[in-house]
Amino acid sequence: MQAVAEAERCLGSGTGQMKLSAVYSAFVKTFPWLAKIISFDLFADLVDEALENLSDILQSSVTKENIEDYLHMTDNKDEKDTE
């Protein structure tokens, strides 16, 4: 779910296939052995499920604030890394 949220943060809306490709690339890089047994179609279904879970989480205002804080904190970290 973290990779899905990160792809959303970086790529924004209207880029579904690009986000799916980014998340799949992260998956393959992190779990190359598992990528050999999970098809791309199954992976896409799992990402869809993660997106549904993320949507449910975002419905909670307290959790939404926590996630937004995390996303902004990540933005600030990226800015510090480039200084």
C-alpha positions, 0 to 999 in steps of 0.5 A: 500500500505504501508504494501505491500511495507513493505513486499517487503522491508522485504522479497524481491523478489521471496516470493510472497505468503509469502508477501501476507500472511504477508500483510493479517496478518497485515490487519486482525490484524488492521481491524479484523471486515473488515476481516470478510467481505472481502474474502482472494481472494478479498484481494489478488486482492486488493493487486495485484492492490496495487502492480500495483499502487506501480509499477506506482509510482516507475516509477517516479524518484522523487517519487522513490527516496522518497520511497527509502529514506523512506525504508532506513530510516526505515532500520536505525530506525530498527538498532537503535531499536536493539542497 
